């Protein structure tokens, strides 16, 4: 999927869903959005996400983790692998691509 030494660009968009109108009503909407672009091509477009019920829950952190393999030694790489990442950013507006609304 990736050519060695060729940088790729990833962009993600997460939009929170509409929370409950009053606590305990259970009427939060599954209208949240999760989108992902790979080198400018929209690869994932989910518009039915229910991230929260309560309006007090917001996006307030960014966590990045690379993962290679599985949960046991049989998934280990045959040699040491290296991955470089750069230019991580968080914004309330599109950074690279103009996502559909």
N, C-alpha and C positions, 0 to 999 in steps of 0.2 A: 504494500500500500504506500509506503514511503520510500523515496529514493535516498540513499545514504548521502549525507552532506547537503541536502536541499531543504531549506527552511520551509515550514508550513505555517499557516495562519489559522488560528481557531478563534471564533467569537461565539459567546453564549448570551442569550437573553432570557432573563427570568422576570416575569411579571406576576406579582402577587394576585391571588384571587380576591373576589369580593367577600368580606367576612360576614358573619351573622349580623342582622340588623339590631338584634338585642341578644345579650348573652343567654345561652341556653335554648334559643329557639330552634337551632339546628338548620337554619335556612342559608348557610353560607353557600356560595355558588362555585361550581367547578368551571370557572372562567379564567383561571391562571394560565400563563403561557410559559413554555419551555422550548427554546429554539437553539439550534447549533449550526454554525457555518464552518465548512472546511474549505479553505482557500477561496472564500467568497461564494461558495455554493451551499445553499440551504440543504442540510442533510437530515435535520430533525425539526419537526414542527408540530408540537402538541399544544392544543388550545383548550384542554379540558382538565387542567390540573387543579386540585384542591390542596393547597399548601397549608391553609390555616382555617380556623373557625373564628378566632378572636382577633379583633382589630389591633390589639396590643402586640401582635407578632409581626415583626418586620425583618427585612434582610439587614443584618448589621455586622456580618462577618464574611470574609472570603477565605476559603481553605482550598489549597491545591495539593494534590498528592499524585505522584506517579506510581503505578503498580505494574509489575511484570511477573507473570506466573500465577501460581495457585497457592494452596495452603500446605503443601508438603514438598519434600526434596525432589520428587519426580518432575516438578514444574521448574526447577532451577535452570538457569541458563548454562550453556556449555562453556561459556567464557564470560569474562567481566564485560558488562554493558555500560554505556555512558549515554546520558541524555542531557542536553543543555536547554534551558528555558530562559526567556527574556521578555521584557516589555509587558509584564502583567499590569493590568489596569482595571479599575472598577469605576463605572460611570452611570449616571441616570439618563444618559443619551447614547445613541449608537456611536461606536468608535471607528470601525473600519467599513462596515457595510450598512446600507440603508435597509433595515428589516421591514417587511410588510407589517402593517398594523391591523 
